[in-house]
Amino acid sequence: MAKGRRWLQVLSLLLLNGYLPGWVKLTLFTGKSKGVCLPVLNCSSCPGAFLGCPLGAWQGYLGAARSPSFFVGGILLMAGGVLGRFFCGWLCPFGACQDLLSSKARRRLIPWPSRLRLLAYVVLLITFLLPYWSPTGTPYFCKYLCPAGELFAGLPLVLGRSEFRSLVGWVFLLKMAILLAIFLLVLVGVSRVFCRTLCPLGAWLGLFNGVSLWRMHFCPEICRRCYSCRQVCSMGVKLPDEVNSPACIRCLSCTEVCPAGALRFGLNKKGKG
């Protein structure tokens, strides 16, 4: 399962950013599909991006129309209601980048303060509400914080086009520092540090983990309390006690290592979990 998930992550990363003429000319795809978005963190300003970014689309519409986008909101509600944070663990391009850096050769998971998860909800409020009150409709998350935008769009455009290099200022340097800090922490063993601490999309989808149609199920009667599940969790969830925690990205590594089969992911049914 782990190998299949990794291949799916790589495939998603390549397909969502697979517009080859954009990479060659460092221009943006402008087709109709840019009006569609998936509940994953992938910058629509990336030269290879075929789809829009849900966070960018939400902030842009909120700032321009002073009204929420019911189309984007509907996508995010449906995604959370059906699968919760499953998209974070299986399809998110920026999540895939963090996982690829955190290879098995050096994957000694370092504890990360669980209270820092609360920062993601602060960023969620900034992202979902603040553009409404901005005089210029500024998409604050995209402009100042988004590491995916820096990795997939900012860096390629600045490195490849001289007119963008002349515009480099403190905002670009701030986002570059955030991106480097994230990747350095991942390399030393703090897996999925951005997903744990700052991602507003993950924070939103995680709110649905306990009520989504497909969710985690735990059978305490057969659990051996070996805590193998806790040891492999890349999000630092205290399994099995925190099954369906908002932090769970549903990578299903815990179900794979459980010797008793006490954890599973499936349709909600009457019973515990």
VMD Tcl script that draws the C-alpha trace (Angstrom):
set ca {
  {0.00 0.00 0.00}
  {2.82 2.41 0.88}
  {4.43 1.95 -2.52}
  {1.09 2.42 -4.28}
  {0.43 5.63 -2.37}
  {3.85 7.00 -3.27}
  {3.28 6.29 -6.96}
  {-0.13 7.95 -6.81}
  {1.41 11.02 -5.14}
  {4.06 11.30 -7.85}
  {1.45 10.78 -10.58}
  {-0.73 13.52 -9.10}
  {2.26 15.87 -8.88}
  {3.14 15.26 -12.53}
  {-0.40 15.38 -13.92}
  {-1.43 18.56 -12.11}
  {1.72 20.30 -13.33}
  {2.12 18.56 -16.68}
  {1.56 21.41 -19.15}
  {4.88 21.03 -20.97}
  {4.70 24.21 -23.15}
  {4.39 26.20 -19.92}
  {7.60 24.72 -18.57}
  {9.43 25.27 -21.85}
  {8.34 28.89 -22.32}
  {7.70 29.68 -18.63}
  {4.20 30.92 -19.42}
  {0.91 30.01 -17.80}
  {-1.81 27.68 -19.06}
  {-5.01 29.69 -19.65}
  {-7.50 26.98 -20.64}
  {-10.97 26.54 -19.18}
  {-9.78 23.89 -16.73}
  {-8.11 26.68 -14.71}
  {-11.61 27.42 -13.42}
  {-11.70 24.01 -11.73}
  {-9.81 23.09 -8.57}
  {-9.06 20.02 -6.49}
  {-8.81 20.13 -2.67}
  {-4.99 20.01 -2.74}
  {-2.20 22.57 -2.41}
  {-0.94 23.23 -5.93}
  {-0.25 26.74 -7.23}
  {-2.31 27.82 -10.25}
  {0.53 30.19 -11.22}
  {2.85 27.25 -11.79}
  {3.88 27.17 -15.49}
  {2.69 23.58 -15.76}
  {-0.56 23.83 -13.80}
  {-3.76 22.75 -15.56}
  {-6.11 23.48 -12.65}
  {-6.75 26.31 -10.25}
  {-5.85 26.43 -6.56}
  {-8.84 26.28 -4.18}
  {-7.22 28.68 -1.71}
  {-6.22 31.15 -4.41}
  {-9.65 30.95 -6.03}
  {-11.44 31.42 -2.69}
  {-9.34 34.41 -1.68}
  {-9.46 36.00 -5.12}
  {-13.24 35.78 -5.38}
  {-13.77 36.90 -1.78}
  {-11.51 39.91 -2.25}
  {-12.95 40.93 -5.63}
  {-16.66 40.19 -5.19}
  {-16.83 40.63 -1.39}
  {-18.72 37.36 -1.37}
  {-17.74 33.72 -0.85}
  {-17.38 31.48 -3.88}
  {-20.11 28.87 -3.57}
  {-18.43 26.80 -6.28}
  {-15.11 26.53 -4.41}
  {-16.89 26.25 -1.08}
  {-19.00 23.41 -2.45}
  {-15.90 21.52 -3.60}
  {-14.27 21.89 -0.20}
  {-17.43 20.91 1.67}
  {-17.99 17.84 -0.51}
  {-14.35 16.75 -0.29}
  {-14.30 17.04 3.50}
  {-17.71 15.47 3.95}
  {-16.84 12.41 1.86}
  {-13.18 11.71 2.64}
  {-11.88 14.21 5.18}
  {-8.11 14.75 4.86}
  {-7.64 11.80 2.53}
  {-6.59 14.18 -0.26}
  {-3.68 15.43 1.86}
  {-2.22 11.95 2.18}
  {-2.74 10.71 -1.37}
  {-3.05 13.53 -3.93}
  {-1.53 16.77 -2.57}
  {1.56 17.77 -4.61}
  {3.19 19.75 -1.80}
  {2.53 16.93 0.64}
  {4.16 14.59 -1.85}
  {7.25 16.81 -1.99}
  {7.62 16.59 1.80}
  {7.15 12.82 1.76}
  {9.69 12.36 -1.02}
  {12.28 14.29 0.99}
  {11.51 12.19 4.04}
  {12.86 8.98 2.56}
  {13.18 5.72 4.51}
  {16.95 6.11 4.62}
  {16.68 9.01 7.04}
  {13.14 8.77 8.31}
  {13.60 8.93 12.05}
  {10.51 10.82 13.12}
  {11.28 13.64 15.55}
  {8.48 14.69 17.95}
  {6.83 18.00 17.08}
  {4.72 19.95 19.65}
  {1.10 19.06 19.01}
  {-0.04 22.51 20.19}
  {1.52 24.01 17.06}
  {-1.39 22.46 15.14}
  {-3.45 25.40 16.37}
  {-1.44 27.71 14.12}
  {-3.06 26.08 11.11}
  {-6.47 27.26 12.32}
  {-5.17 30.81 12.68}
  {-3.91 30.62 9.09}
  {-7.28 29.12 8.08}
  {-9.12 32.15 9.46}
  {-6.69 34.53 7.76}
  {-7.11 32.70 4.46}
  {-10.87 32.26 4.48}
  {-11.96 35.60 6.00}
  {-9.34 38.35 5.87}
  {-9.43 39.13 2.11}
  {-13.03 40.29 2.59}
  {-11.87 43.22 4.75}
  {-8.76 44.02 2.73}
  {-9.15 47.33 0.81}
  {-7.33 45.74 -2.13}
  {-8.66 42.20 -1.71}
  {-5.18 40.88 -0.95}
  {-4.93 37.05 -0.95}
  {-2.78 37.03 2.19}
  {-1.96 33.34 2.30}
  {-0.91 33.16 -1.34}
  {1.08 36.38 -1.17}
  {2.94 35.93 2.11}
  {2.90 32.30 3.24}
  {2.22 29.70 0.56}
  {5.32 27.49 0.09}
  {3.73 25.67 -2.85}
  {3.47 28.94 -4.74}
  {7.14 29.63 -4.06}
  {8.26 26.14 -5.11}
  {6.07 25.58 -8.16}
  {5.71 29.17 -9.46}
  {7.97 31.75 -7.79}
  {11.28 29.93 -8.11}
  {10.89 28.72 -11.73}
  {9.71 32.13 -12.94}
  {12.39 34.08 -11.08}
  {15.16 31.75 -12.21}
  {13.97 31.55 -15.80}
  {12.73 35.05 -16.64}
  {14.81 38.18 -16.10}
  {11.80 40.48 -15.79}
  {10.71 38.57 -12.69}
  {14.18 38.72 -11.15}
  {13.98 42.49 -11.17}
  {10.83 42.28 -9.03}
  {12.35 40.16 -6.26}
  {11.79 41.80 -2.87}
  {11.22 40.99 0.78}
  {8.02 39.02 0.12}
  {9.84 36.59 -2.17}
  {12.68 36.27 0.36}
  {10.20 35.67 3.20}
  {8.47 32.87 1.32}
  {11.84 31.44 0.32}
  {12.85 31.36 3.98}
  {9.59 29.59 4.90}
  {10.12 27.02 2.14}
  {13.72 26.33 3.17}
  {12.75 26.03 6.84}
  {10.02 23.51 5.96}
  {12.33 21.35 3.86}
  {15.19 21.50 6.38}
  {12.87 20.35 9.16}
  {11.55 17.54 6.96}
  {15.11 16.45 6.14}
  {16.10 16.20 9.81}
  {13.03 14.13 10.67}
  {10.03 16.38 11.32}
  {7.76 14.81 8.73}
  {4.98 16.83 7.09}
  {5.86 19.91 9.15}
  {3.88 22.30 6.94}
  {0.84 20.02 6.94}
  {0.99 19.79 10.72}
  {1.54 23.45 11.45}
  {0.49 25.93 8.76}
  {-1.70 24.42 6.04}
  {-5.17 26.04 6.03}
  {-6.54 23.55 3.51}
  {-5.50 20.62 5.67}
  {-6.96 22.35 8.73}
  {-10.29 22.75 6.92}
  {-10.48 19.18 5.65}
  {-9.41 17.86 9.05}
  {-12.52 19.36 10.64}
  {-14.51 16.68 8.80}
  {-12.37 13.67 9.79}
  {-14.71 12.58 12.56}
  {-17.90 12.94 10.52}
  {-16.90 12.15 6.93}
  {-18.61 9.39 4.98}
  {-15.36 7.41 4.78}
  {-13.39 7.49 8.01}
  {-11.04 5.55 10.24}
  {-12.46 2.76 12.42}
  {-10.85 1.31 15.54}
  {-11.66 -2.02 17.19}
  {-10.35 -1.74 20.78}
  {-11.31 -5.34 21.54}
  {-8.56 -6.75 19.35}
  {-5.96 -3.99 19.77}
  {-2.69 -5.27 21.31}
  {-1.54 -1.78 22.37}
  {1.79 -2.32 20.63}
  {1.67 1.25 19.32}
  {3.13 0.30 15.95}
  {0.51 2.62 14.46}
  {1.75 5.56 16.51}
  {5.35 4.97 15.51}
  {4.69 5.19 11.77}
  {2.30 8.16 11.83}
  {3.89 11.00 9.86}
  {1.53 13.51 11.47}
  {2.34 12.64 15.07}
  {-1.20 11.48 15.89}
  {-1.39 9.61 19.20}
  {-2.90 6.46 17.80}
  {-5.00 4.52 18.47}
  {-6.51 6.90 21.02}
  {-6.85 9.79 18.58}
  {-8.35 7.88 15.68}
  {-9.99 10.38 13.29}
  {-7.95 13.23 14.74}
  {-8.16 16.39 12.59}
  {-4.42 15.95 12.02}
  {-4.79 12.53 10.36}
  {-4.07 12.67 6.61}
  {-5.37 9.12 6.11}
  {-2.19 7.81 4.53}
  {-3.27 4.44 6.02}
  {0.25 3.51 7.15}
  {-1.24 2.66 10.54}
  {-3.63 0.11 9.03}
  {-0.72 -1.50 7.18}
  {1.48 -2.06 10.25}
  {-1.23 -3.03 12.75}
  {-0.60 -6.75 13.52}
  {-4.14 -7.29 14.80}
  {-6.05 -5.41 12.11}
  {-7.60 -3.13 14.72}
  {-7.51 -0.09 12.43}
  {-9.21 0.25 9.08}
  {-10.52 2.89 6.73}
  {-13.97 2.56 5.24}
  {-17.57 3.68 5.03}
  {-19.07 4.94 8.24}
  {-21.25 2.48 10.02}
  {-22.83 2.19 13.44}
  {-20.21 1.47 16.04}
  {-17.03 2.89 17.45}
  {-14.69 4.91 15.21}
}
mol new
graphics top color blue
foreach p $ca { graphics top sphere $p radius 0.5 }
foreach p [lrange $ca 0 end-1] q [lrange $ca 1 end] { graphics top cylinder $p $q radius 0.2 }
display resetview
